[in-house]
Amino acid sequence: MFFKEWVVLLVDDEPDVLSVSKLAMRSIKVYDLPLKIVTAASKAAAIELFQSNLELSGSLAVAFIDVVMETDSAGLELCQFIREEMENKVSQLFIRTGQPGMSPEREVIDRYDISGYFSKVETTEDKLYSLVKSSVRQFLSIGMALATINILNEMLVNSHASRADLLETIHHIAVGGEGESTWLIVENQVLFADEVNAKGGIAINTADGGLALYKKLAKSEGFPLDFSGDKYVRSEGNFHLIHVTEKYNQVEVGYLFKTKFNPPEHIIALVYSFVQGLASIWNNTSIK
């Protein structure tokens, strides 16, 4: 949920291809966030990057990979490494080749679980723009859907445990990065608050401050998420609130967060399902 940029990997043994591709992508933004472009000139160099750079291995949105580098199939082997050894099924992988006849397109797509196969001649600036835009959106949607399913399953597993255990389960996915912060508020009590590191705009550095903003936003009209009063509110300073109202089988829960990322509607719906799940499970957990 908390992104400050989209990581794009370019792997090619031709320096001119890397330079032209970086230039073509220099001004692309997706959901108001820029790209962070990382390059490698070989399969071996790319694998070394993955092994030494945790951000790349954990946040790669899309990769454009040449086929023929150290060997005639180095790019395909790199795709296999990402999918199988790294167990990464979310990043979008595109093969680019100057010799398209060497590997039949359908066979490559099926065997290496890639998102697309193109000749270098085809990958114009406009083509790269559309591929990056669509790929980042796909990466975000798949990643958030899987994360939501996993956290809901973990919450269900801990639904008969203590509330402390439940909070520990969800806390690692709800913390923000630099310039970001989160507050989880249940029945008007702040259960955790991660400090905002704001540069200009609104800065809130305490649980009390987060609670005050939550109460203010909870009274705003916002965007309805269902017919019972649950809603999404976005305010000045990139603060966002998912608010679940008290119901027969649910407690009142507010998930307040500040992020550089401007989440689209379907991502808000996924976050809402997490908050709604917590509101339902909370009463079933023990206070200990």
C-alpha positions in Angstrom: 0.0 0.0 0.0 2.8 2.4 0.8 4.8 3.2 -2.3 7.0 6.2 -3.1 8.0 5.0 -6.6 7.7 2.1 -9.0 10.8 0.0 -9.5 11.5 -0.9 -13.1 14.4 -3.2 -14.1 16.1 -3.0 -17.6 18.4 -5.9 -18.5 20.3 -5.7 -21.8 23.9 -6.0 -22.9 23.6 -3.1 -25.3 24.3 0.2 -23.6 22.4 2.2 -26.2 19.2 0.1 -25.6 19.5 0.8 -21.8 20.1 4.6 -22.4 17.2 5.0 -24.9 14.8 3.0 -22.7 15.7 5.1 -19.6 15.2 8.3 -21.6 11.8 7.1 -22.9 10.6 6.3 -19.4 12.1 9.4 -17.7 8.8 11.3 -17.2 6.3 8.4 -16.8 4.2 8.4 -13.6 1.6 5.9 -12.5 -0.9 6.9 -9.8 1.1 10.1 -9.3 4.4 8.2 -8.5 7.6 8.3 -10.6 9.6 5.3 -11.8 12.9 4.1 -10.2 14.8 2.6 -13.1 17.5 0.0 -12.3 19.7 -1.4 -15.0 21.9 -4.5 -15.5 24.0 -5.5 -18.5 23.7 -9.3 -18.1 21.8 -12.1 -16.4 24.6 -12.5 -13.8 24.6 -8.8 -13.0 20.8 -8.8 -12.6 20.9 -11.8 -10.2 23.6 -10.1 -8.2 21.3 -7.0 -7.9 18.5 -9.2 -6.7 20.7 -10.8 -4.1 22.2 -7.6 -2.8 19.3 -5.2 -3.1 16.3 -6.1 -0.9 14.2 -3.2 -2.4 14.6 -4.6 -5.9 13.8 -8.2 -4.9 10.8 -7.1 -2.9 9.4 -4.2 -4.9 10.0 -4.9 -8.5 7.0 -3.9 -10.5 8.1 -4.6 -14.1 11.2 -5.8 -15.9 12.2 -5.6 -19.6 14.8 -8.4 -20.3 16.9 -9.1 -23.4 17.0 -12.7 -24.5 20.5 -13.0 -25.9 23.2 -11.8 -23.5 26.0 -14.0 -22.0 24.3 -16.9 -23.8 21.5 -17.3 -26.3 19.0 -18.0 -23.5 20.3 -15.8 -20.6 17.2 -13.6 -20.5 14.9 -16.6 -20.4 17.0 -18.2 -17.6 16.7 -14.9 -15.7 12.9 -15.0 -16.0 13.0 -18.6 -14.7 15.2 -17.4 -11.8 12.7 -14.7 -10.8 9.7 -16.9 -11.0 11.1 -20.1 -9.5 14.1 -19.4 -7.3 12.8 -16.0 -6.1 9.2 -17.4 -6.1 8.1 -14.0 -7.5 4.7 -14.4 -9.3 3.7 -10.8 -9.1 6.3 -8.7 -11.0 5.5 -8.2 -14.7 8.2 -9.6 -17.0 8.7 -8.7 -20.6 11.1 -10.3 -23.0 12.8 -8.0 -25.6 14.9 -9.5 -28.4 16.7 -8.4 -31.5 16.4 -12.0 -32.9 12.7 -12.9 -32.5 12.9 -16.0 -34.6 15.2 -17.8 -32.1 12.4 -18.4 -29.5 8.8 -19.0 -30.6 6.6 -16.4 -28.8 3.9 -18.7 -27.5 6.4 -21.2 -26.2 8.3 -18.5 -24.3 5.1 -17.0 -22.8 3.8 -20.4 -21.6 7.1 -21.8 -20.3 8.5 -18.8 -18.5 5.3 -17.2 -17.3 6.1 -13.9 -18.9 3.7 -11.0 -19.6 4.8 -10.3 -23.1 7.4 -10.9 -25.9 8.5 -8.1 -28.2 11.2 -7.4 -30.7 13.4 -4.4 -29.9 12.1 -2.6 -33.0 8.5 -2.9 -31.6 9.4 -1.3 -28.2 9.0 2.4 -29.2 8.6 5.2 -26.7 4.8 5.0 -27.0 4.9 1.2 -26.6 7.0 1.4 -23.5 4.7 4.0 -22.0 1.6 1.8 -22.4 3.5 -1.3 -21.2 4.8 0.4 -18.1 1.4 2.0 -17.2 -0.6 -1.3 -17.7 2.1 -3.4 -16.0 2.4 -1.3 -12.8 -1.4 -1.3 -12.5 -1.4 -5.1 -12.9 1.5 -5.5 -10.4 -0.3 -3.3 -7.8 -3.7 -5.1 -8.3 -2.2 -8.6 -8.0 0.1 -7.7 -5.1 -2.6 -6.0 -3.1 -5.1 -8.8 -3.7 -2.7 -11.5 -2.6 -1.6 -9.4 0.5 -5.3 -8.8 1.4 -6.1 -12.5 1.2 -3.0 -13.4 3.2 -3.8 -10.9 6.0 -7.4 -12.0 6.2 -6.4 -15.6 6.4 -3.9 -14.7 9.2 -6.5 -12.8 11.1 -8.9 -15.7 10.9 -6.2 -18.1 12.2 -5.6 -15.7 15.1 -9.3 -14.9 15.6 -9.4 -17.0 18.8 -6.0 -15.8 20.1 -5.3 -12.6 22.1 -5.8 -9.1 20.7 -2.1 -8.6 21.1 -1.4 -11.5 18.8 -3.9 -10.2 16.3 -2.2 -6.7 16.3 1.2 -8.3 15.8 -0.2 -10.1 12.8 -1.5 -7.0 11.1 1.1 -4.4 12.2 3.8 -5.4 9.7 1.6 -4.7 6.7 0.2 -1.4 8.0 3.4 0.6 8.8 4.4 3.4 6.5 7.7 4.5 4.9 9.4 7.8 4.8 6.9 10.7 4.8 4.1 8.2 5.5 2.2 7.1 8.6 -0.6 5.0 9.8 -3.0 4.8 12.7 -5.3 1.9 13.6 -8.2 3.0 15.8 -10.7 0.6 17.3 -13.6 1.9 19.3 -11.9 5.3 19.6 -8.7 3.9 21.0 -5.5 4.1 19.0 -4.0 0.6 18.8 -0.9 1.7 17.0 0.4 4.9 15.5 3.5 5.3 13.3 5.0 8.7 13.2 4.5 11.0 10.2 7.7 12.4 8.8 6.1 15.3 7.0 7.7 18.0 4.9 5.2 20.8 4.7 1.5 20.4 4.9 -0.1 18.7 7.9 2.3 16.9 10.4 0.9 14.7 13.1 3.4 13.1 15.4 1.3 11.6 18.2 -1.4 9.1 18.8 -3.6 11.9 20.1 -3.1 13.9 17.0 -4.1 11.0 14.8 -7.2 10.3 17.0 -8.2 14.0 16.6 -7.9 13.9 12.9 -9.7 10.5 12.7 -12.7 12.0 14.6 -12.8 15.0 12.3 -12.7 12.9 9.1 -15.2 10.4 10.5 -17.7 13.2 10.5 -17.0 14.1 6.9 -19.3 12.9 4.1 -16.6 10.9 2.1 -17.2 8.2 -0.4 -19.7 5.5 0.7 -18.3 1.9 0.7 -21.5 0.2 1.6 -25.1 1.0 2.6 -24.5 1.0 6.3 -22.4 4.1 6.7 -18.9 2.7 6.0 -16.9 5.2 3.9 -13.6 6.4 2.5 -12.4 9.9 3.2 -9.4 11.7 1.6 -8.3 15.0 3.1 -5.7 17.8 2.7 -2.1 16.6 3.1 -2.8 13.1 1.5 -4.5 11.7 4.6 -6.9 8.9 3.9 -9.4 7.2 6.2 -11.2 3.9 5.8 -14.0 4.1 8.4 -16.1 1.1 9.4 -19.1 1.9 11.6 -20.3 -0.1 14.6 -22.9 -2.8 13.7 -24.5 -5.8 15.4 -21.4 -8.0 14.7 -18.8 -5.4 14.2 -16.9 -2.8 16.2 -16.1 0.6 15.0 -12.7 0.7 13.2 -10.8 3.5 11.6 -7.7 2.9 9.4 -6.0 6.3 8.9 -3.0 6.7 6.8 -0.8 9.2 5.0 0.9 8.3 1.8 2.5 9.8 -1.3 0.6 7.1 -3.2 -2.8 8.1 -4.6 -4.7 4.8 -4.4 -7.3 4.0 -7.1 -10.8 2.9 -6.2 -10.2 -0.9 -6.4 -7.2 -0.7 -4.1 -9.4 1.2 -1.6 -11.9 -1.6 -1.8 -9.2 -4.1 -1.0 -8.1 -2.1 2.1 -11.7 -1.8 3.1 -12.1 -5.6 3.1 -9.1 -5.8 5.5 -10.5 -3.2 7.8 -14.0 -4.7 7.6 -12.5 -8.2 8.5 -10.8 -6.7 11.5 -14.0 -5.1 12.7 -15.7 -8.4 12.5 -13.0 -10.5 14.2 -12.1 -8.1 17.0 -14.9 -9.0 19.3 -14.0 -12.7 19.0 -10.5 -12.3 20.3 -9.6 -12.3 24.0 -8.4 -9.1 25.7 -5.2 -10.8 27.0 
